[in-house]
């Protein structure tokens, strides 16, 4: 039953919202620049001392989502993730600028 429950949870998982402008920036930048940003993001995550407040948890989740999208963009650029699969994971949104 737990496997079935996990499948339901995964199927209902929301896509991560990410600004189209930032997607275009990271999709077009040199690959090493994207990988440097991924590395910096990973270091920031490791330096956090476990979020204790609701606000800290929200900021941590935002950083985790951002890092996940950067990883997906990296996989997309390297051909390890299809456009369709990327679209299932990420919702590109206008930032309202």
C-alpha positions as a Python dict, from the first residue, in 0.01 Angstrom:
ca = {
    (1, 'X'): (0, 0, 0),
    (2, 'X'): (283, 243, 72),
    (3, 'X'): (418, 207, -283),
    (4, 'X'): (78, 294, -422),
    (5, 'X'): (53, 590, -184),
    (6, 'X'): (398, 713, -291),
    (7, 'X'): (294, 688, -656),
    (8, 'X'): (-12, 901, -584),
    (9, 'X'): (199, 1161, -403),
    (10, 'X'): (447, 1175, -693),
    (11, 'X'): (171, 1205, -952),
    (12, 'X'): (18, 1500, -766),
    (13, 'X'): (348, 1682, -718),
    (14, 'X'): (329, 2039, -835),
    (15, 'X'): (566, 2171, -1096),
    (16, 'X'): (824, 2424, -982),
    (17, 'X'): (746, 2776, -1100),
    (18, 'X'): (1046, 2950, -1254),
    (19, 'X'): (1067, 3284, -1440),
    (20, 'X'): (1096, 3253, -1820),
    (21, 'X'): (1352, 3532, -1827),
    (22, 'X'): (1583, 3344, -1590),
    (23, 'X'): (1530, 3023, -1786),
    (24, 'X'): (1638, 3197, -2107),
    (25, 'X'): (1940, 3344, -1930),
    (26, 'X'): (2061, 3010, -1794),
    (27, 'X'): (1971, 2819, -2111),
    (28, 'X'): (2178, 3055, -2327),
    (29, 'X'): (2475, 3121, -2097),
    (30, 'X'): (2801, 2925, -2129),
    (31, 'X'): (2764, 2580, -1973),
    (32, 'X'): (3046, 2641, -1725),
    (33, 'X'): (2864, 2951, -1598),
    (34, 'X'): (2551, 2742, -1531),
    (35, 'X'): (2757, 2477, -1354),
    (36, 'X'): (2927, 2746, -1140),
    (37, 'X'): (2586, 2877, -1036),
    (38, 'X'): (2478, 2523, -948),
    (39, 'X'): (2790, 2483, -737),
    (40, 'X'): (2729, 2814, -554),
    (41, 'X'): (2368, 2718, -491),
    (42, 'X'): (2475, 2380, -354),
    (43, 'X'): (2725, 2545, -119),
    (44, 'X'): (2458, 2787, 8),
    (45, 'X'): (2231, 2491, 82),
    (46, 'X'): (2505, 2308, 273),
    (47, 'X'): (2593, 2617, 479),
    (48, 'X'): (2239, 2655, 608),
    (49, 'X'): (2209, 2515, 958),
    (50, 'X'): (1874, 2343, 919),
    (51, 'X'): (1581, 2582, 891),
    (52, 'X'): (1414, 2636, 1228),
    (53, 'X'): (1135, 2886, 1161),
    (54, 'X'): (859, 2876, 902),
    (55, 'X'): (1024, 3166, 721),
    (56, 'X'): (1359, 2984, 716),
    (57, 'X'): (1189, 2668, 586),
    (58, 'X'): (1021, 2868, 309),
    (59, 'X'): (1352, 3028, 207),
    (60, 'X'): (1521, 2688, 216),
    (61, 'X'): (1248, 2539, -5),
    (62, 'X'): (1281, 2830, -252),
    (63, 'X'): (1656, 2772, -276),
    (64, 'X'): (1603, 2398, -315),
    (65, 'X'): (1349, 2457, -595),
    (66, 'X'): (1586, 2700, -769),
    (67, 'X'): (1872, 2452, -750),
    (68, 'X'): (1645, 2176, -885),
    (69, 'X'): (1546, 2389, -1184),
    (70, 'X'): (1910, 2474, -1255),
    (71, 'X'): (1988, 2102, -1252),
    (72, 'X'): (1699, 2037, -1492),
    (73, 'X'): (1823, 2314, -1725),
    (74, 'X'): (2170, 2159, -1714),
    (75, 'X'): (2027, 1815, -1799),
    (76, 'X'): (1814, 1967, -2076),
    (77, 'X'): (2115, 2138, -2230),
    (78, 'X'): (2320, 1818, -2218),
    (79, 'X'): (2041, 1616, -2379),
    (80, 'X'): (1978, 1407, -2067),
    (81, 'X'): (1626, 1548, -2020),
    (82, 'X'): (1369, 1603, -2294),
    (83, 'X'): (1171, 1926, -2335),
    (84, 'X'): (856, 1732, -2248),
    (85, 'X'): (1004, 1595, -1925),
    (86, 'X'): (1136, 1941, -1838),
    (87, 'X'): (783, 2077, -1884),
    (88, 'X'): (647, 1813, -1646),
    (89, 'X'): (887, 1933, -1376),
    (90, 'X'): (902, 2310, -1435),
    (91, 'X'): (635, 2570, -1501),
    (92, 'X'): (792, 2867, -1681),
    (93, 'X'): (607, 3181, -1579),
    (94, 'X'): (622, 3547, -1675),
    (95, 'X'): (779, 3744, -1395),
    (96, 'X'): (554, 4045, -1454),
    (97, 'X'): (835, 4279, -1558),
}
